[in-house]
């Protein structure tokens, strides 16, 4: 009997997919603060499917997060849901959008609806699921091309290659958003996709108009503000990656920026806990870390014949603890990390990059042998200078007793001065060459 019922369910699903006018629906039988339960669709639904519910204020969307033989549990996408008992819930497919090249310069929500005051969005000919499989490992292009950012500290010490996935780790208020805005000016990338996840509502327009400014015309922005439901916030980076994949498939090199992956993890945690997943690490269920890995793995070099997605994701370090579960998980997946330090920001050095803690795993593909020697020498000088800071403050250092330390004390402040950079500063074409000159002659800058 069970096999026969399962066969009928599969037949009904196939029939419904072929006949768009046929809708499978159930009834809302339970309403909670952040979830609803539907009776009558469990045998035909999958986790991740959407349902369209007829609420008091109109049709609302909800996403199925848990199934049992009788009831389907779903999370409404509207924070102030008007769904009541007895409402009809029609089963739909999984979340999908239809990207189009005309989306450049537009602001959309995670479901592909326009949020700006422009013309109605032009939809692409084919829908793309927000949950997609990454390219097969052996079909991907190789990473080999350096991406010039124009930021001296990054181009010298943590160079980025096209198709690399780099994390920006920092606490709140240390300059993550400003650094992202500076990185959005990368000249060699025709398409930029920006995901603002859980951002303050008042800051979205400021960021788009004041920070991005004229560069908005090559940026597709996906926004889910902090007041959106967790089900919507977790879709924002997925929608951004889907849009980036659309442009990558057309042969474009795409710069994807996600601010921040931590707020995505917070939304995924709420979503998973509502689906009865047990917490395993500081309140985070296992699916949080699996979803971070799956999301980031979709970025990077595309299959043969396609472009690359260079991903820059910010990681909000809770309490400046760089070993919290989300930071630790993201650092192990990414191809490098740029650490922003609150102490360096307090000294007035911008961007506040901790050069000794930051790392690019693909630096050897971006440097020549001569450039690698220059950068390593500069890093060694800075390390020696910082390690002896306390010794010098108490007067335990005398000039002439250690030639290497003497050179570090002479060079490091000049290096810091050279690497200091504001968003409107002139771009230095060959920063590593200037770095080499400073090491040899500290008085030149």
C-alpha positions in Angstrom: 0.0 0.0 0.0 2.8 2.4 0.9 4.6 1.8 -2.5 1.3 2.4 -4.3 0.8 5.7 -2.4 4.3 6.8 -3.2 3.8 6.0 -6.8 0.6 8.1 -6.9 2.5 11.0 -5.2 5.2 11.0 -7.8 2.6 10.8 -10.6 0.7 13.8 -9.1 3.9 15.8 -8.9 4.9 15.0 -12.5 1.3 15.8 -13.7 1.4 19.1 -11.8 4.8 20.1 -13.3 3.5 19.4 -16.8 0.2 21.2 -16.3 0.8 24.6 -14.9 -2.9 25.2 -14.2 -3.0 22.3 -11.7 -2.1 23.3 -8.1 -1.5 21.0 -5.2 -2.8 22.7 -2.1 -3.4 22.0 1.6 -4.8 23.8 4.6 -3.0 25.8 7.4 -3.8 23.9 10.6 -1.4 25.6 13.0 0.2 29.1 13.2 3.2 30.0 15.4 5.3 33.1 16.0 7.7 32.2 13.2 6.3 29.2 11.4 3.1 27.6 10.1 2.0 24.0 9.6 0.2 22.7 6.5 -2.0 19.6 6.3 -2.4 17.7 3.1 0.8 18.3 1.1 3.5 16.3 3.0 3.5 13.4 0.5 4.0 15.7 -2.5 6.4 18.3 -1.0 10.1 18.5 -0.6 12.1 20.5 2.0 13.0 23.8 0.4 9.8 24.0 -1.7 7.7 27.2 -1.5 4.0 27.4 -0.7 1.7 30.3 -1.6 -0.6 31.1 1.2 -3.8 33.2 1.0 -3.4 35.5 4.0 -5.7 38.3 5.2 -3.4 40.9 3.5 -3.0 38.9 0.2 -0.9 36.0 -1.0 2.3 35.3 1.0 5.2 33.0 0.4 6.6 30.5 2.9 9.4 27.9 2.6 9.0 24.3 3.8 11.7 23.4 6.4 10.4 20.1 7.8 8.1 17.3 6.8 6.4 14.5 8.6 3.8 12.0 7.3 0.9 14.4 8.1 2.2 18.0 8.4 4.6 20.2 6.6 6.3 23.0 8.6 7.0 26.2 6.7 8.6 29.6 7.6 6.8 32.7 6.2 8.9 35.1 4.2 7.0 38.1 5.6 8.0 39.1 9.1 4.5 40.5 9.8 2.6 37.5 8.5 -1.2 37.7 8.1 -1.6 33.9 7.7 -4.5 32.5 9.7 -6.0 29.1 10.4 -7.8 27.5 7.5 -6.0 29.4 4.8 -5.3 27.6 1.6 -1.6 26.8 0.9 -0.7 26.0 -2.7 2.5 24.0 -3.3 5.1 25.7 -5.6 8.6 24.9 -6.6 11.9 25.8 -4.9 13.1 29.5 -4.9 14.4 30.6 -8.3 15.1 33.9 -10.1 15.5 34.8 -13.8 18.6 37.1 -14.2 19.1 39.4 -17.2 22.0 41.5 -18.3 19.8 44.6 -17.8 20.0 44.1 -14.1 23.3 45.9 -13.9 22.8 49.0 -11.9 19.6 47.7 -10.2 18.8 46.9 -6.6 16.7 43.7 -6.1 15.5 41.5 -3.2 16.5 37.8 -2.9 13.4 36.7 -4.9 14.3 38.9 -7.9 11.9 41.8 -7.3 13.1 45.4 -7.9 13.6 47.5 -4.8 14.7 50.7 -6.6 12.5 53.2 -8.5 13.6 52.1 -11.9 11.6 50.4 -14.7 10.2 47.0 -14.1 12.9 44.3 -14.2 13.4 42.5 -17.5 13.4 38.8 -16.8 15.7 36.3 -18.4 14.4 33.4 -20.6 15.2 30.7 -18.0 14.8 30.4 -14.3 17.8 29.6 -12.1 17.4 27.9 -8.8 18.9 29.7 -5.8 20.3 26.4 -4.5 22.5 25.1 -7.3 25.4 22.6 -7.5 28.9 24.0 -7.8 30.9 23.2 -11.0 32.7 19.8 -11.0 36.2 20.1 -9.5 38.0 18.8 -12.6 36.0 20.9 -15.0 37.1 24.2 -13.4 39.6 26.7 -15.0 43.0 27.1 -13.3 43.6 30.3 -11.2 46.6 32.2 -12.7 45.7 35.8 -13.4 46.4 38.5 -10.8 43.6 41.0 -10.1 44.9 44.5 -9.4 42.8 46.2 -6.7 44.5 49.5 -6.5 44.8 49.1 -2.7 48.5 49.1 -1.9 48.4 47.0 1.3 46.5 44.3 -0.5 48.3 44.3 -3.8 51.6 44.1 -2.0 51.0 41.7 0.9 47.8 39.8 0.1 47.4 39.8 -3.7 44.2 38.5 -5.1 43.8 36.4 -8.3 40.8 36.2 -10.5 38.7 33.4 -9.2 40.0 33.6 -5.7 37.8 33.6 -2.6 39.1 36.0 0.0 37.6 36.8 3.5 37.7 40.1 5.2 37.7 39.5 9.0 36.9 42.3 11.4 34.8 43.5 14.3 32.1 46.1 13.9 33.2 49.6 12.9 36.7 48.8 11.7 36.2 49.7 8.1 34.8 46.6 6.3 32.2 48.5 4.2 34.7 51.2 3.2 37.2 48.6 2.1 34.5 46.8 0.1 33.7 50.1 -1.6 37.4 50.6 -2.5 37.5 47.0 -3.8 34.4 47.6 -6.0 36.6 49.9 -8.1 38.7 47.0 -9.5 39.2 48.0 -13.1 39.6 44.6 -14.7 36.2 43.3 -13.7 33.1 44.3 -15.9 30.4 43.0 -13.5 30.1 43.4 -9.7 27.5 41.6 -7.6 27.0 42.9 -4.1 24.9 41.1 -1.4 24.0 43.2 1.7 22.8 40.7 4.2 21.1 41.9 7.4 22.3 45.4 6.8 20.8 48.4 8.6 18.0 49.9 6.5 19.3 53.5 6.7 22.7 52.5 5.5 21.7 50.8 2.3 21.0 54.0 0.3 24.0 55.7 1.8 26.2 52.9 0.7 24.8 52.8 -2.8 24.8 56.5 -3.4 27.7 57.9 -1.4 30.1 55.0 -1.3 29.6 53.3 -4.7 28.5 56.5 -6.5 29.1 56.4 -10.2 30.3 52.7 -10.0 26.7 51.6 -9.4 26.1 51.1 -13.1 28.1 47.9 -13.2 26.8 46.6 -9.9 23.9 44.3 -9.2 22.9 44.8 -5.6 20.9 42.1 -3.7 19.5 43.5 -0.4 17.9 41.8 2.6 17.8 44.3 5.6 18.0 43.3 9.2 14.2 43.5 9.7 13.6 40.8 7.0 12.7 37.3 8.1 15.6 34.8 8.5 14.3 32.8 5.6 14.7 35.8 3.3 18.1 36.9 4.8 19.6 33.5 4.1 18.5 33.7 0.5 20.3 37.0 -0.2 23.8 35.6 -0.7 22.4 32.7 -2.6 20.6 35.0 -5.0 23.8 37.1 -5.4 25.8 33.9 -6.2 23.1 32.9 -8.7 23.3 36.3 -10.5 27.1 36.0 -10.5 26.8 32.5 -12.0 24.6 33.9 -14.8 27.1 36.5 -15.8 30.0 34.0 -15.4 28.3 31.6 -17.8 28.4 34.4 -20.4 32.2 34.6 -20.2 32.4 37.5 -17.8 34.8 37.8 -14.9 32.6 38.7 -11.9 33.5 40.3 -8.6 31.1 39.0 -5.9 31.0 40.8 -2.6 29.0 39.5 0.4 28.5 41.6 3.5 28.4 39.6 5.6 28.7 35.8 5.8 28.2 36.0 9.5 24.7 37.5 9.2 24.0 34.7 6.7 25.1 32.2 9.3 22.8 33.9 11.9 19.8 33.7 9.5 20.6 30.0 8.7 20.8 29.3 12.4 17.3 30.7 13.0 16.0 28.8 10.0 17.6 25.5 11.0 16.5 25.7 14.7 12.9 26.3 13.5 13.3 23.1 11.5 14.2 21.2 14.8 17.9 20.9 14.1 20.0 20.5 17.3 22.7 23.1 18.0 26.2 21.7 18.1 28.6 24.7 18.5 27.7 27.9 20.4 24.1 27.5 19.3 24.9 26.8 15.6 23.3 23.7 14.0 25.5 21.5 11.7 23.7 22.8 8.5 25.1 26.3 9.1 28.6 25.2 8.4 27.5 22.9 5.5 25.6 25.9 3.9 28.6 28.2 4.2 30.9 25.6 2.5 28.3 25.0 -0.2 27.8 28.7 -0.9 31.5 29.5 -1.1 32.2 26.5 -3.3 29.9 27.8 -6.0 32.3 30.8 -6.4 35.7 30.6 -7.9 36.9 29.6 -11.4 34.1 28.6 -13.8 34.0 25.6 -16.0 35.9 25.6 -19.3 34.8 28.3 -21.6 33.2 30.4 -18.8 34.6 33.3 -16.7 35.5 33.4 -13.0 33.8 34.6 -9.8 36.2 36.4 -7.5 34.5 36.4 -4.1 35.2 38.9 -1.3 33.2 38.0 1.8 33.2 39.9 5.1 33.2 38.0 8.3 31.9 39.9 11.3 34.1 38.7 14.2 31.8 38.5 17.3 33.5 40.1 20.2 36.8 40.3 18.2 37.1 36.6 18.7 38.7 35.3 15.5 38.2 31.7 16.6 34.4 31.7 16.9 32.8 28.9 14.9 31.7 30.9 11.9 35.1 32.6 11.5 37.0 29.4 12.0 34.8 27.5 9.5 35.0 30.3 6.8 38.8 30.7 7.2 39.3 27.0 6.5 37.2 27.2 3.2 38.5 30.5 1.8 41.6 31.0 -0.2 43.0 33.7 2.1 42.0 36.2 4.7 42.5 39.9 5.3 42.3 40.8 9.0 41.3 44.3 10.0 42.5 45.4 13.4 40.8 47.7 15.9 44.2 48.7 17.3 45.6 49.7 13.9 42.4 51.7 13.2 42.9 53.5 16.5 46.4 54.5 15.3 44.8 56.2 12.2 46.2 53.8 9.6 43.6 53.0 6.9 42.7 50.5 5.7 43.4 49.0 9.1 44.9 45.7 7.8 47.0 43.6 10.1 49.7 42.7 7.6 51.3 40.0 9.8 48.0 38.2 10.4 46.6 38.5 6.8 47.4 35.8 4.2 46.7 35.0 0.5 47.0 31.3 -0.3 47.5 32.2 -4.0 50.2 34.8 -3.6 52.8 32.7 -5.3 50.6 32.9 -8.5 50.5 36.7 -8.3 54.2 37.5 -7.5 57.3 37.2 -9.6 60.3 35.8 -7.8 61.7 39.3 -7.3 58.4 40.6 -6.0 58.2 37.7 -3.5 61.6 38.5 -2.1 60.7 42.2 -1.7 57.5 41.5 0.1 59.0 38.8 2.4 61.8 41.3 3.3 59.2 44.0 4.1 57.1 41.6 6.1 60.2 40.5 8.1 61.1 44.1 8.9 57.5 44.8 10.1 57.5 41.7 12.2 60.8 42.6 13.9 59.6 46.2 14.4 56.4 45.0 16.1 58.1 42.3 18.2 60.5 44.8 19.8 57.9 47.5 20.4 57.8 47.0 24.2 61.6 46.7 24.4 62.0 50.0 22.6 59.3 51.7 24.8 61.2 50.9 28.0 64.5 52.1 26.5 66.0 48.6 26.1 67.1 49.3 22.5 70.3 51.1 21.5 71.0 52.1 18.0 74.0 50.3 16.5 73.8 47.1 18.6 71.7 45.2 16.0 72.0 46.2 12.3 68.9 44.3 11.3 66.8 45.9 14.0 68.2 49.3 13.1 67.0 48.9 9.6 63.6 47.7 10.7 63.2 50.7 13.0 64.1 53.0 10.1 62.0 51.3 7.5 58.8 50.2 9.2 57.3 53.7 9.9 58.0 54.6 6.3 56.3 51.5 5.1 53.2 52.2 7.2 53.1 55.7 5.8 53.3 54.5 2.3 50.6 51.8 2.8 48.2 54.3 4.4 45.4 55.0 1.8 42.1 56.8 1.7 39.3 55.9 -0.8 40.0 59.0 -2.9 43.8 58.7 -3.0 45.7 58.3 -6.3 46.3 54.7 -7.3 50.0 53.6 -7.4 50.7 51.6 -10.5 53.6 49.5 -9.2 53.4 49.4 -5.4 55.8 46.5 -4.9 58.5 48.4 -6.8 58.0 51.4 -4.5 58.1 49.0 -1.5 61.5 47.7 -2.7 62.8 51.3 -3.0 61.7 52.0 0.6 63.5 48.9 1.9 66.8 50.0 0.3 66.4 53.7 1.0 64.0 54.4 3.8 64.2 58.2 3.3 62.5 57.9 -0.1 58.7 57.8 -0.3 
